Amino acid sequence: MNRLNAYVVLLLTIVFSHYTYAQKPVIEFHKTTHDFGKIESAGYEPIVFEFTNTGDAPLAILKYDADRSVQVSYKNEYIRPGEKGSISVYYFPEDVGKFNKKILVYTNTDEYVHTLTIKGTSLVTNPCPGQNQYDATGSPYSREIIVLNRKTREPVISASVNMLYNERTELSGKTGTNGSFRKVLKPGLYEFKVKEEGYETYKDIFYLKKTYPVIVIELDPLDDYAGTEEEAGDDHQDVQKEEIVNIAEKEDTEIIDDNDPGTTLSVGKYSSNNIVFLVDVSSSMKLHNKLELLQRSIKSLINVLRDIDNVSVISYAGKPIVLLTTGNGGDKERIINVIDSLEAYGKTYGVKGLDKAYEIAYSRFEKDGNNQIILATDGEFNSPGFSEKELMKTVSENAGKGVILSVVGFGDSEESLERMKRVAQTGKGNYIHITTEENSANVLIEEIKSNSLINDH
């Protein structure tokens, strides 16, 4: 009987492990090769390779690699399970004759690298616009930046293009009547931000190689885009600012409760809490003791939690790391040790780990309690795959299912602060701005109290 029980346990373990680790993105291309046949003229549409995410986790295109006669564009956003995406390939023949070009596409799937192929016979030459051209100063790094309407393929006139080179040098330009302009851009890491009225704001980060003379940017017209609150207009933003509860703007006073004095959480008055901390540990969190202030605030909360409360902790920078999933509120030393172990390092890449945070929140869901993710960040999201539209969609959908999201913010950038406020409002939570040691002490306690208070009282 014992042997049978052991076999059953082993079988269940294998099945559960398979289920746990089976959640992966899978990219399935509708085709991976395109034969042009004979190219007899310079004018033709880009080749579009369509694909579907047939897995059960979000899919991301990370980067591509191809020679200088090939330009590739794609949407820098997550493709959710079951959704379709596409990669546009532009070919600029440099020589007459047969060609066979490989495009290496890097993704977050298990296979990681996928190969697309274009081939055919070119009867004409059509070098990449700007190839081998120099600007007025004679610089070999003169690049042509082309901005197109993704839907119509027409040039976008007067688009503002802002570039940050190697995270320190700011550059800018504006497209002319042909939807392009030239700029001397040395090889290196660039952060692009392109704006034009009537289009979704484009953001991307990539390494510009010496051999890339042309940068093709495609903008999505707002007619095909639901829009984020950032693009909804100043009037709407003003309404948001009034509606968002900013706990930091309240007076820094001690929390006093007639029936529950001090900072304790009485079982009869406050429901159980299922709290998931998603903590940004990028290098920017080192500045101005941001991480230290956060740790102090979390530990103040841990000190008042009860056995009926649960705490999970995920850190993220380059990638998310699950540090704790079963932190019983009574096991304070264990949780505090995890919080003390947090160290700031690496770059901020979007909101890595949010899907995992929701997964953990649902795995320990408290039907009659407070289920809450607390995202702690300075809001400096710069991932090539970061999409505010997808972020808002994810946060909104899960808030509707009973998992709220609040944001503990440290940023100084006005744009980052507004983004964090929008995320908190969409998540039906609060935006908490920690600025000093004094206001870090009780803000999280107050936040948890406000969300776990039993309505009967």
C-alpha positions, -999 to +999 in steps of 0.1 A: +000+000+000+029+024+009+045+016-025+013+024-043+009+057-025+045+066-033+038+058-070+007+080-070+026+108-053+054+105-079+030+105-108+011+136-095+044+154-090+054+147-126+021+158-139+021+190-117+057+198-127+048+195-164+018+218-159+038+243-140+066+246-165+044+241-196+034+278-197+057+291-225+053+313-256+055+294-289+059+313-322+044+296-353+051+313-386+026+309-414+056+307-437+093+311-432+105+315-468+095+340-495+106+336-531+104+369-550+110+352-583+123+380-606+126+415-592+123+437-623+117+471-607+126+490-576+090+496-563+074+467-543+057+462-510+076+448-480+073+411-474+051+403-444+058+372-424+028+365-402+029+344-370+007+332-342+016+327-305+003+292-301+018+289-266+002+299-232+025+328-222+032+362-237+055+362-268+081+389-275+103+396-305+136+407-289+157+417-319+168+406-354+200+402-373+205+405-411+229+420-436+227+457-446+205+450-477+176+439-454+156+461-431+131+446-406+103+461-386+078+447-361+057+459-333+075+461-300+048+447-277+039+414-262+018+390-283-006+372-260-015+336-263-037+330-294-029+364-309-013+371-342+016+393-351+038+401-382+073+410-392+078+432-423+110+426-443+123+452-468+149+441-493+172+465-512+191+447-540+227+458-542+237+436-571+220+420-601+216+382-599+204+355-575+202+362-538+193+342-507+191+362-475+186+349-439+170+369-412+176+357-377+147+366-354+154+364-316+124+357-293+117+347-257+106+312-268+126+281-260+140+279-295+151+316-291+164+320-327+141+316-357+152+319-393+133+336-421+145+334-457+140+356-487+153+346-521+150+353-558+167+369-588+172+407-590+173+422-624+178+457-609+198+473-582+180+494-555+205+501-527+191+510-493+182+547-493+212+567-481+236+537-485+272+548-489+261+584-488+277+610-466+262+642-451+276+677-456+303+671-431+315+639-448+306+617-419+303+580-428+276+576-401+250+597-419+218+577-416+184+582-432+155+580-408+122+571-426+088+573-408+059+555-424+022+550-417+020+513-408-014+509-424-011+529-456+027+527-461+026+565-468+053+588-454+045+606-422+053+643-425+065+665-396+070+636-372+092+646-342+120+621-336+139+623-303+169+600-297+190+593-266+224+581-275+242+557-250+219+570-223+234+605-222+234+624-255+201+638-267+195+642-305+164+651-325+150+657-359+118+661-379+106+644-411+101+664-442+076+660-471+091+627-480+087+613-445+124+612-438+155+632-428+192+625-424+212+625-392+247+616-382+243+587-358+274+569-345+271+532-337+257+526-302+226+522-281+197+544-290+164+551-274+139+564-299+107+583-293+086+594-323+055+616-320+031+629-345-005+640-341-030+613-351-005+584-344+004+562-314+037+574-299+065+551-309+092+540-284+120+516-290+156+509-278+181+491-300+218+489-309+225+507-341+252+490-361+278+506-383+264+489-414+228+501-410+224+533-432+186+534-429+162+533-399+126+525-409+100+535-382+063+526-386+036+545-367+002+531-359-026+556-368-049+562-338-080+551-358-067+515-353-055+521-317-076+522-286-051+547-271-036+551-237-047+577-212-014+595-220-027+602-255-063+611-245-056+648-241-047+672-214-083+676-202-085+638-195-052+639-177-064+667-154-095+645-145-071+616-138-050+637-115-081+646-095-093+610-092-060+594-083-055+590-046-019+599-038-013+588-003+020+607-002+001+640-006-017+634+027-002+647+059+024+624+074+005+616+105+004+585+127-024+561+119-049+562+147-080+541+150-104+543+179-112+506+178-078+495+166-052+519+180-017+522+166-007+502+136-021+468+145-045+448+122-072+432+144-085+399+129-121+409+135-118+442+117-094+435+088-098+406+064-069+384+054-044+398+029-027+381-001+001+405-009+025+401-038+055+426-039+069+431-074+101+451-068+122+470-093+158+463-084+174+481-114+205+503-109+184+534-109+169+523-076+202+529-059+199+566-064+187+587-034+183+555-013+151+545-031+155+508-024+165+514+012+134+535+018+113+508+002+128+481+023+121+502+054+085+507+044+079+470+036+094+459+069+071+482+088+042+465+072+056+430+078+058+438+115+020+442+118+009+413+096-008+383+111-008+345+105-038+348+082-019+371+058+004+359+031+033+377+014+051+369-019+081+387-032+094+390-069+123+411-079+130+422-114+156+440-135+170+421-164+146+392-156+121+385-128+132+363-099+106+348-075+121+351-040+092+341-019+057+327-025+046+313+009+055+340+034+031+336+063+025+369+080+035+353+113+069+343+100+083+378+101+120+370+103+119+349+072+101+376+051+123+404+064+154+384+055+142+382+019+135+420+019+169+427+033+185+406+005+173+429-023+201+446-041+199+471-070+216+461-102+211+460-140+187+479-163+150+485-160+133+465-187+095+473-187+076+456-159+091+422-160+074+397-138+039+412-138+024+380-153+041+359-126+029+383-099-007+377-111-002+340-113+010+339-077-018+362-066-044+338-081-027+307-067-033+320-032-065+340-039-085+350-008-121+349-018-133+372+010-100+390+015-077+415+000-057+403-030-032+429-040+000+434-060+023+462-049+045+473-077+076+492-065+095+511-091+108+545-103+089+541-135+118+543-159+106+516-183+128+513-213+124+478-226+122+473-264+092+451-257+075+474-233+040+485-243+020+508-221-011+497-240-006+461-231+004+470-195-029+489-190-049+461-206-034+435-183-038+456-152-074+465-160-085+429-168-070+415-136-085+443-114-119+433-128-112+398-115-104+409-080-066+415-079-059+451-074-026+468-082-010+497-063+022+514-072+049+526-048+068+552-068+102+569-064+107+586-098+115+622-104+105+623-140+071+639-146+064+614-174+073+585-152+052+598-123+021+603-145+025+568-160+027+552-125-004+571-114-023+558-145-012+522-137-024+525-101-057+540-112-063+513-138-054+487-113-081+501-089-053+507-063-035+537-051-003+556-061+021+559-032+050+583-035+078+576-010+102+605-007+116+606+028+123+582+057+095+598+077+068+592+052+080+557+044+071+544+079+034+539+077+023+544+040+021+507+032+003+499+065-022+526+056-026+512+021-032+476+033-056+488+060-077+507+035-081+477+012-086+450+039-111+469+061-142+448+066-172+468+055-193+458+085-173+481+107 
